[in-house]
Amino acid sequence: QVQLVESGGGLVQPGGSLRLSCAASGIAYAFFTMGWYRQAPGNQRELVARITGSGIPNYADSVKGRVTISRDNAKKTVSLKMNSLKPEDTAVYYCHAALGDQLFWGQGTKVVVSS
Protein backbone atom coordinates (compact mmCIF):
# COMPACT_ATOMS: atom_id res chain seq x y z
CA GLN A 1 0.00 0.00 0.00
CA VAL A 2 1.69 3.15 -1.25
CA GLN A 3 0.73 6.44 0.30
CA LEU A 4 1.97 9.96 -0.18
CA VAL A 5 0.19 12.36 2.15
CA GLU A 6 0.65 16.09 1.76
CA SER A 7 0.04 18.74 4.38
CA GLY A 8 0.71 22.41 4.98
CA GLY A 9 -1.38 24.07 2.33
CA GLY A 10 -3.58 27.03 3.02
CA LEU A 11 -4.22 30.68 2.41
CA VAL A 12 -1.27 33.03 2.46
CA GLN A 13 -0.88 36.63 1.41
CA PRO A 14 1.43 37.65 -1.42
CA GLY A 15 5.00 37.85 -0.21
CA GLY A 16 4.33 35.36 2.53
CA SER A 17 5.83 31.95 3.21
CA LEU A 18 4.54 28.44 3.47
CA ARG A 19 6.01 25.03 4.16
CA LEU A 20 4.51 21.93 2.59
CA SER A 21 5.27 18.43 3.79
CA CYS A 22 4.78 14.98 2.33
CA ALA A 23 4.91 11.76 4.30
CA ALA A 24 5.58 8.58 2.34
CA SER A 25 4.86 4.97 3.16
CA GLY A 26 4.89 1.70 1.27
CA ILE A 27 7.96 2.46 -0.85
CA ALA A 28 11.71 2.07 -0.54
CA TYR A 29 11.80 5.76 0.09
CA ALA A 30 15.53 6.43 0.09
CA PHE A 31 15.89 5.19 -3.49
CA PHE A 32 13.13 7.38 -4.92
CA THR A 33 13.41 10.77 -6.44
CA MET A 34 10.84 12.89 -4.65
CA GLY A 35 9.20 15.93 -6.10
CA TRP A 36 6.55 18.57 -5.84
CA TYR A 37 4.28 19.42 -8.73
CA ARG A 38 1.44 21.86 -8.91
CA GLN A 39 -1.68 22.31 -10.95
CA ALA A 40 -3.76 25.44 -11.17
CA PRO A 41 -7.35 25.33 -12.44
CA GLY A 42 -7.37 24.93 -16.20
CA ASN A 43 -3.63 24.37 -16.36
CA GLN A 44 -1.44 21.33 -16.78
CA ARG A 45 0.44 19.90 -13.86
CA GLU A 46 3.95 21.31 -13.72
CA LEU A 47 7.13 20.54 -11.87
CA VAL A 48 8.01 22.80 -8.97
CA ALA A 49 11.00 21.01 -7.49
CA ARG A 50 12.49 17.57 -7.06
CA ILE A 51 15.25 15.97 -5.08
CA THR A 52 17.12 12.74 -5.69
CA GLY A 53 17.63 10.03 -3.12
CA SER A 54 21.13 11.36 -2.55
CA GLY A 55 19.83 14.86 -1.92
CA ILE A 56 20.46 16.64 -5.22
CA PRO A 57 17.72 19.22 -5.83
CA ASN A 58 16.51 21.00 -8.90
CA TYR A 59 13.87 23.65 -9.39
CA ALA A 60 11.61 25.07 -11.99
CA ASP A 61 12.73 28.46 -13.24
CA SER A 62 9.50 30.00 -12.02
CA VAL A 63 10.31 29.25 -8.39
CA LYS A 64 14.08 29.12 -8.29
CA GLY A 65 15.39 31.34 -5.53
CA ARG A 66 12.07 31.29 -3.67
CA VAL A 67 11.76 27.59 -2.94
CA THR A 68 13.79 25.00 -1.09
CA ILE A 69 13.12 21.28 -1.27
CA SER A 70 14.52 18.93 1.34
CA ARG A 71 14.07 15.37 2.44
CA ASP A 72 14.49 13.32 5.57
CA ASN A 73 15.04 9.70 4.63
CA ALA A 74 14.77 8.53 8.22
CA LYS A 75 11.34 10.10 8.58
CA LYS A 76 10.40 9.37 4.96
CA THR A 77 9.33 12.93 4.38
CA VAL A 78 9.96 15.58 1.80
CA SER A 79 9.29 19.25 2.37
CA LEU A 80 8.89 22.30 0.21
CA LYS A 81 9.63 25.66 1.78
CA MET A 82 8.25 28.53 -0.25
CA ASN A 83 8.72 32.21 0.33
CA SER A 84 7.99 35.42 -1.52
CA LEU A 85 4.81 33.79 -2.69
CA LYS A 86 2.96 35.22 -5.65
CA PRO A 87 -0.67 34.90 -6.73
CA GLU A 88 0.51 32.77 -9.65
CA ASP A 89 1.77 30.23 -7.13
CA THR A 90 -1.86 29.43 -6.35
CA ALA A 91 -2.44 25.77 -7.17
CA VAL A 92 -2.94 22.34 -5.76
CA TYR A 93 0.49 21.00 -4.88
CA TYR A 94 1.15 17.30 -5.31
CA CYS A 95 3.83 15.11 -3.83
CA HIS A 96 5.47 12.77 -6.32
CA ALA A 97 7.72 9.74 -6.00
CA ALA A 98 9.60 8.18 -8.89
CA LEU A 99 11.99 5.29 -9.36
CA GLY A 100 12.37 3.95 -12.86
CA ASP A 101 8.88 3.21 -14.12
CA GLN A 102 7.38 3.36 -10.63
CA LEU A 103 5.44 6.60 -10.28
CA PHE A 104 3.26 7.61 -7.36
CA TRP A 105 1.22 10.67 -6.51
CA GLY A 106 -0.30 12.15 -3.42
CA GLN A 107 -3.78 13.62 -3.30
CA GLY A 108 -2.57 17.19 -3.17
CA THR A 109 -2.74 20.15 -0.84
CA LYS A 110 -4.18 23.48 -1.92
CA VAL A 111 -2.19 26.69 -1.76
CA VAL A 112 -3.97 29.99 -2.28
CA VAL A 113 -1.92 33.17 -2.48
CA SER A 114 -4.23 36.12 -2.16
CA SER A 115 -4.59 39.32 -0.22
N, C-alpha and C positions, 0 to 999 in steps of 0.2 A: 504494500500500500504506500504509494508515493504521495507526499503532501508538501506543498509549499504554501505557507500561510503568511500573508503580508499584514503589516500593521503600521500605524503612524500617520496615516493620511488624515486630512482635515482641511479646514478653512484657514488660510493665512493671507495676510495683507501683502501687497507688492513690496518687495525689498526684505521681506521676512525670511525666516529659516524654518526648515522642517527636516526631520530625520525619519526615514522609512526603514523598517526592518522586515526581514523574511526569515522564517524558521523552517528548516527542511527536515524531512524524515523519510525513511524508506529508500534512500539512495546512498551509495558510497560517496558521501558528500565531498571529501577532500580531493577526489579525482575530477570533479565536475567544474566546468567553467560556469560561474554564476553571473547573472545579469539582471538589469532592470530595463524594462521597456515601458513605453507609455502609449496610450491611445486616447486622443481627444475625439469628441463626437464628430462623426463624418470623416475622420481621418484614418489613415492606416496606422497600424502599430509600428512604432519606431524605437530603435535602440537609444537608450540614455547612457548606460555605462555597463561594463562587464569586467570581471576579474577572474583570472585563471586560478587553478588550484594552487599554484605556487605564489599567488599574490600579485600578479602583473595586471594592472588596470588599464583600461582604455575608455575614452569618453567620446560621445558625440560632440561635434563642433558647437552645437547650439547650447551646450551646458558646460563645456570645458572652462575651468576656472571658477565655476560656481558650485560644482558637485564633487563629492568625494565618495568613492565606493570602497568598502572594506569588508573583510570576512573574518569570521572566527571559526576555524575548523573544529575546535573542541566543542563549541556550542552549536555547531551546524547552523550558523546564521550568516546572513549577508545584510549589510546596511547601506543606505544611501543618504548621505548628508547633503542637503541642498540649502544654499543661501542665495541672497539677492534674487529671490524668486520674482518671476514676471507673470503677468496674466497668461501669456502663451505657454507657460508651464502647466496650466490647468489640464488635467487628464486623469484617467485611471492608470495607475502605475502597477505593472505586473512583474513579479519575480519569475525568473527563468533559470532553468538548470539544463546544461548540455554536456554530453559526453558522447562523441561519435554520433551515431544516429539516434541516441536516446535524448529526447527532448521533453521537458516538463514545464508546466506553467502553473502559477498560482492563480487565485481568483481575482486578485487585484485590490488595490486600495485607492480611493479617490482623493485627489489633491485639487483644491480649488484656490486659486490665487486671485483675490478680489478685495477691493477696498470696501 
